[in-house]
Amino acid sequence: EPDLTKTIPENMMRAFMRFSADRFMGYRAGLSTTLSPQPHYEFITFSQATGLIQQICCFLRSINFSAGKRAVIYAQNSPLWLLSDISVQFLGGVSAPVYDSLGLDGVEHCVNMVEAEYVFTNSAYLANVLRILPGLKSVKYVVCFDGFDFKQVRLESSNARILKL
């Protein structure tokens, strides 16, 4: 039972410590989602998830993420999607999911409405983000969950940095 006098991150960390050796999540398509799911599930424990969250939090701090900052997550559902969302909450930030079914105009509208400085995405959606990036007024960082070719990334009319998580 959660302690209602504690914050969500505090209750989550309590659960993560209590169940550290237990399975936290299973996945078949990689931590960031690949195009072809694997036949067998891989699992990470609560302890491993804690380590990944700590790494993501350190990364976010290194790019000036702090309490009150806003991020959107525009990516395929994946373990890193969830872990990034949790990390943003742990740092006191605000995250908003943006669904691909909105179309690029809808994605641009949502990012601008939220006034997000950070966009989390994956390589499958990175080209979409780059296409609308000139219209994303507040975005300073685009964080890609998985690999992409830096030579293929061209930024026009934007000061945003493209980074790999």
C-alpha positions as CSV (number, residue, x, y, z in Angstrom):
1,E,0.0,0.0,0.0
2,P,1.5,3.4,-0.9
3,D,2.2,6.0,1.8
4,L,-0.1,8.8,0.7
5,T,2.0,11.3,2.6
6,K,4.9,10.6,0.2
7,T,5.4,11.7,-3.4
8,I,5.0,9.3,-6.3
9,P,8.7,9.1,-6.8
10,E,9.3,8.3,-3.1
11,N,6.7,5.6,-3.2
12,M,8.1,4.2,-6.4
13,M,11.6,4.1,-5.0
14,R,10.3,2.3,-1.9
15,A,8.7,-0.3,-4.2
16,F,11.8,-0.6,-6.3
17,M,13.9,-1.3,-3.2
18,R,11.3,-3.8,-1.8
19,F,11.1,-5.8,-5.0
20,S,14.6,-5.2,-6.3
21,A,15.2,-8.8,-7.4
22,D,11.7,-9.2,-9.0
23,R,10.8,-8.7,-12.6
24,F,9.9,-5.1,-13.3
25,M,9.1,-5.3,-17.0
26,G,9.4,-7.6,-20.0
27,Y,10.0,-6.7,-23.6
28,R,10.5,-8.4,-27.0
29,A,11.6,-5.6,-29.2
30,G,14.6,-4.1,-27.4
31,L,14.8,-1.4,-24.8
32,S,14.0,1.3,-27.4
33,T,11.8,-0.9,-29.7
34,T,13.2,-2.4,-32.9
35,L,11.3,-3.0,-36.1
36,S,11.2,-6.8,-35.6
37,P,10.1,-8.2,-32.2
38,Q,12.2,-11.1,-30.9
39,P,10.5,-14.5,-30.2
40,H,11.3,-14.5,-26.5
41,Y,10.8,-11.9,-23.8
42,E,13.7,-10.3,-22.0
43,F,13.2,-9.0,-18.5
44,I,14.7,-6.4,-16.3
45,T,14.4,-6.4,-12.5
46,F,13.3,-3.5,-10.4
47,S,17.0,-3.1,-9.4
48,Q,18.1,-2.9,-13.1
49,A,15.3,-0.4,-13.8
50,T,16.5,1.7,-10.8
51,G,20.0,1.8,-12.4
52,L,18.6,2.8,-15.8
53,I,16.5,5.5,-14.2
54,Q,19.5,6.8,-12.3
55,Q,21.5,6.9,-15.6
56,I,18.7,8.8,-17.4
57,C,18.4,11.3,-14.5
58,C,22.2,11.9,-14.7
59,F,22.0,12.4,-18.4
60,L,19.0,14.8,-18.1
61,R,20.8,16.8,-15.4
62,S,23.8,17.1,-17.7
63,I,21.6,18.9,-20.2
64,N,20.1,21.2,-17.6
65,F,16.9,19.4,-16.9
66,S,15.5,20.4,-13.6
67,A,12.3,20.7,-11.6
68,G,9.5,22.4,-13.5
69,K,11.0,21.7,-17.0
70,R,8.7,20.3,-19.6
71,A,9.3,17.3,-21.9
72,V,7.2,15.5,-24.5
73,I,7.6,11.9,-25.4
74,Y,6.9,11.2,-29.1
75,A,8.1,7.6,-29.7
76,Q,6.9,4.1,-30.0
77,N,6.0,2.5,-26.7
78,S,9.1,0.9,-25.2
79,P,10.9,0.3,-21.9
80,L,12.9,3.5,-22.4
81,W,9.7,5.4,-23.1
82,L,8.5,4.4,-19.6
83,L,11.9,4.8,-17.9
84,S,12.3,8.3,-19.4
85,D,8.9,9.3,-18.2
86,I,9.7,8.1,-14.7
87,S,13.0,9.9,-14.8
88,V,11.4,13.2,-15.7
89,Q,9.0,12.8,-12.8
90,F,11.8,11.9,-10.4
91,L,13.5,15.2,-11.3
92,G,10.4,17.2,-10.7
93,G,9.6,17.8,-14.4
94,V,6.5,17.5,-16.4
95,S,6.1,15.0,-19.2
96,A,3.4,14.7,-21.8
97,P,2.9,11.9,-24.3
98,V,2.3,12.9,-27.9
99,Y,0.8,10.2,-30.1
100,D,1.8,9.6,-33.7
101,S,-1.9,9.3,-34.7
102,L,-2.1,13.1,-34.4
103,G,-0.1,13.7,-37.6
104,L,2.8,16.1,-37.8
105,D,0.6,19.3,-37.5
106,G,-0.9,17.8,-34.3
107,V,2.5,16.9,-32.9
108,E,3.8,20.4,-33.5
109,H,0.7,21.9,-31.9
110,C,1.1,19.7,-28.8
111,V,4.8,20.4,-28.4
112,N,4.2,24.1,-28.7
113,M,1.2,24.1,-26.4
114,V,3.2,22.3,-23.7
115,E,6.2,24.7,-24.3
116,A,8.5,21.7,-24.0
117,E,12.2,22.2,-24.0
118,Y,12.9,18.5,-24.4
119,V,11.5,16.0,-26.9
120,F,12.2,12.3,-26.4
121,T,11.8,10.2,-29.5
122,N,13.2,7.1,-31.2
123,S,14.9,6.6,-34.6
124,A,11.7,5.6,-36.2
125,Y,10.2,9.0,-35.4
126,L,13.3,11.2,-35.5
127,A,12.8,12.2,-39.2
128,N,9.3,13.5,-38.2
129,V,10.7,15.5,-35.3
130,L,13.4,17.0,-37.6
131,R,10.8,17.9,-40.2
132,I,8.8,20.0,-37.7
133,L,11.7,21.2,-35.5
134,P,11.9,24.7,-37.1
135,G,8.3,25.2,-35.9
136,L,9.0,23.9,-32.3
137,K,9.6,27.3,-30.7
138,S,10.7,26.2,-27.2
139,V,12.6,22.9,-28.0
140,K,16.3,23.0,-26.9
141,Y,17.0,19.3,-26.9
142,V,15.8,16.3,-29.0
143,V,16.8,13.1,-27.2
144,C,16.7,9.9,-29.3
145,F,16.4,6.6,-27.5
146,D,18.4,4.6,-30.0
147,G,21.0,4.9,-32.7
148,F,20.9,7.3,-35.6
149,D,23.4,8.6,-38.2
150,F,24.6,12.0,-37.1
151,K,25.6,12.7,-40.8
152,Q,22.0,12.2,-41.9
153,V,20.8,14.8,-39.3
154,R,20.5,18.3,-40.8
155,L,19.1,21.1,-38.7
156,E,17.7,24.1,-40.4
157,S,16.4,27.1,-38.6
158,S,16.8,25.5,-35.2
159,N,19.2,25.9,-32.3
160,A,18.1,22.5,-30.8
161,R,20.7,19.9,-30.0
162,I,20.1,16.3,-31.1
163,L,21.4,13.8,-28.6
164,K,21.4,10.0,-28.1
165,L,20.2,8.7,-24.7
